[in-house]
Amino acid sequence: MKATGIVRRIDDLGRVVIPKEIRRTMRIREGDPLEIFTEKDGEVIFKKYSPIGELGDFAINYAETLAKTSGKGACITDRDSIIAVSGIPKKELMEKRVSREIENVMSEKSAFKSSNTSDSLSIADGVEKYSAGVVVPIVSEGDTIGSVIFVMNDGEQMSEVETKLAESAAGFLGRHMEG
């Protein structure tokens, strides 16, 4: 854990303000759920809560099924990072922070489909090797909680099949989180 040197007081309602710079760096937005952890030595830790992250092995198995069915790399993300990868080397994308482009697609709650490699999206910050050909937000109870991504290989076209598979997966995962 890294000390920031910032000290805040708790107000009379028990609230504490998380400084703007920390919210921006950690991509914490208004309305984002935070999970609270405590340690025996008095530490209180706030962690961004990821409902889709709770799926763990289920998301990994789902990504593997998508990759096998389509023959393309597949990823499942929460709002901030990639939580499941299949069909491409996992170590290159697993747990990496999603790119701003993917965040924008999730915020707009509408699917993205690339028509060629020049309009594909970067998947993760600092990883130029892989591009997203299809991105479909996972929406649960009206809130975007993640996305399903098909990875585009150089010179490859994404078809309607990948779009429909991603839409089906995102719809299923969104409903699964509501149940």
Order of alpha helices (4+ residues) and beta strands (2+ residues): alpha-beta-beta-alpha-beta-beta-alpha-beta-beta-beta-beta-alpha
